[in-house]
Amino acid sequence: MALINSLSSGISALDSFSQGLQVIGNNIANVNTTAFKSGSTSFADSFSNTLQAASPSSDTAAIQIGSGVQLNGINTDFSQGTMVQTSNVTDLAVSGSGYFVVKNPSNSATSATRDGSFSFDSSGNLINAQGFQVLDSTGAAISVSNCKSSAGAAITYANTSSVTIGTDGTVTAYDSAGNVYSGQKIGLLSVTNQSKLMNQGNNLYDFSATGSTLAANLGAASSGSLGAIESGRLEQSNVDLTTQFGDMITAQRSFQAASRVITISDSILNDIVNLKNQ
């Protein structure tokens, strides 16, 4: 039984360390992904077989044998990545804890994101790479057509000469004559429990399980702890390659050691079988 348990312990280690290597591999693969947040694994021991229970009325100590290891959790590091300068006005980064909110126009589903790689479509709507609409501080889709002059006149995207985005998220359009049209403010979402964010791919998060809602937690930039919006910048991945390579070496050696446990257990079991056949 003890030898069989050692095989089970070795197998559990191989499975757990394989999952750890998957997390490290995913981190390294996304080292250049805009606003990517790195993950890390933690492990816990499995159930221990109790050969002798401890006694509160005597000096009898517990005798237990562990049965292996299991994945305890995968934790995401939500710290802010460094910002790099770009030449695109609609490339936006958040200097703070807020998240942009985008809406899928096909089903009205909303997602949070730190990836501010936005652009204007042919109608003047501010969208992300998937064509999802960027929402303002009230939850409405942002469009240049919503920009108004001081006299209340609107501007079309076709007549727009240039656009600027302020640190408070205000979208301002200019026509060829230099007239100013002020528009909506890009909204930022305050996520109360980031550990509950569900990664959807494409740098998007489902925030429905965090307790945050658009009605209660969506606001304007530069308010509270949401942070300011930096136009012409993008947040980079927070993956530290030095740390990842060190963790990868540790995981690799742990995997090799677990493989060795299985090999030795198999060798001893083979010797026992041979003894029986002699």
Secondary structure in CASP SS format (residue, H / E / C, confidence):
PFRMAT SS
TARGET T0000
AUTHOR 0000-0000-0000
METHOD secondary structure of the structure
MODEL  1
M C 1.00
A H 1.00
L H 1.00
I H 1.00
N H 1.00
S H 1.00
L H 1.00
S H 1.00
S H 1.00
G H 1.00
I H 1.00
S H 1.00
A H 1.00
L H 1.00
D H 1.00
S H 1.00
F H 1.00
S H 1.00
Q H 1.00
G H 1.00
L H 1.00
Q H 1.00
V H 1.00
I H 1.00
G H 1.00
N H 1.00
N H 1.00
I H 1.00
A H 1.00
N C 1.00
V C 1.00
N C 1.00
T C 1.00
T C 1.00
A C 1.00
F C 1.00
K C 1.00
S C 1.00
G E 1.00
S E 1.00
T E 1.00
S E 1.00
F E 1.00
A E 1.00
D E 1.00
S C 1.00
F C 1.00
S E 1.00
N E 1.00
T E 1.00
L E 1.00
Q E 1.00
A C 1.00
A C 1.00
S C 1.00
P C 1.00
S C 1.00
S C 1.00
D C 1.00
T C 1.00
A C 1.00
A C 1.00
I E 1.00
Q E 1.00
I E 1.00
G E 1.00
S C 1.00
G C 1.00
V E 1.00
Q E 1.00
L E 1.00
N E 1.00
G E 1.00
I E 1.00
N E 1.00
T E 1.00
D C 1.00
F C 1.00
S C 1.00
Q C 1.00
G C 1.00
T C 1.00
M E 1.00
V E 1.00
Q E 1.00
T C 1.00
S C 1.00
N C 1.00
V C 1.00
T C 1.00
D E 1.00
L E 1.00
A E 1.00
V E 1.00
S E 1.00
G C 1.00
S C 1.00
G C 1.00
Y E 1.00
F E 1.00
V E 1.00
V E 1.00
K E 1.00
N C 1.00
P C 1.00
S C 1.00
N C 1.00
S C 1.00
A C 1.00
T E 1.00
S E 1.00
A E 1.00
T E 1.00
R C 1.00
D C 1.00
G E 1.00
S E 1.00
F C 1.00
S E 1.00
F E 1.00
D C 1.00
S C 1.00
S C 1.00
G C 1.00
N E 1.00
L E 1.00
I E 1.00
N C 1.00
A C 1.00
Q C 1.00
G C 1.00
F C 1.00
Q E 1.00
V E 1.00
L E 1.00
D E 1.00
S C 1.00
T C 1.00
G C 1.00
A C 1.00
A E 1.00
I C 1.00
S E 1.00
V H 1.00
S H 1.00
N H 1.00
C C 1.00
K E 1.00
S C 1.00
S C 1.00
A C 1.00
G C 1.00
A C 1.00
A E 1.00
I C 1.00
T C 1.00
Y H 1.00
A H 1.00
N H 1.00
T E 1.00
S E 1.00
S E 1.00
V E 1.00
T E 1.00
I E 1.00
G C 1.00
T C 1.00
D C 1.00
G C 1.00
T E 1.00
V E 1.00
T E 1.00
A E 1.00
Y E 1.00
D E 1.00
S C 1.00
A C 1.00
G C 1.00
N C 1.00
V E 1.00
Y E 1.00
S E 1.00
G E 1.00
Q E 1.00
K E 1.00
I E 1.00
G E 1.00
L E 1.00
L E 1.00
S C 1.00
V C 1.00
T C 1.00
N C 1.00
Q H 1.00
S H 1.00
K H 1.00
L C 1.00
M E 1.00
N E 1.00
Q E 1.00
G E 1.00
N C 1.00
N C 1.00
L E 1.00
Y E 1.00
D E 1.00
F C 1.00
S C 1.00
A C 1.00
T C 1.00
G C 1.00
S C 1.00
T C 1.00
L H 1.00
A H 1.00
A H 1.00
N H 1.00
L E 1.00
G E 1.00
A E 1.00
A C 1.00
S C 1.00
S C 1.00
G C 1.00
S C 1.00
L C 1.00
G C 1.00
A E 1.00
I E 1.00
E E 1.00
S E 1.00
G C 1.00
R E 1.00
L E 1.00
E E 1.00
Q C 1.00
S C 1.00
N C 1.00
V C 1.00
D C 1.00
L H 1.00
T H 1.00
T H 1.00
Q H 1.00
F H 1.00
G H 1.00
D H 1.00
M H 1.00
I H 1.00
T H 1.00
A H 1.00
Q H 1.00
R H 1.00
S H 1.00
F H 1.00
Q H 1.00
A H 1.00
A H 1.00
S H 1.00
R H 1.00
V H 1.00
I H 1.00
T H 1.00
I H 1.00
S H 1.00
D H 1.00
S H 1.00
I H 1.00
L H 1.00
N H 1.00
D H 1.00
I H 1.00
V H 1.00
N H 1.00
L H 1.00
K H 1.00
N H 1.00
Q C 1.00
END
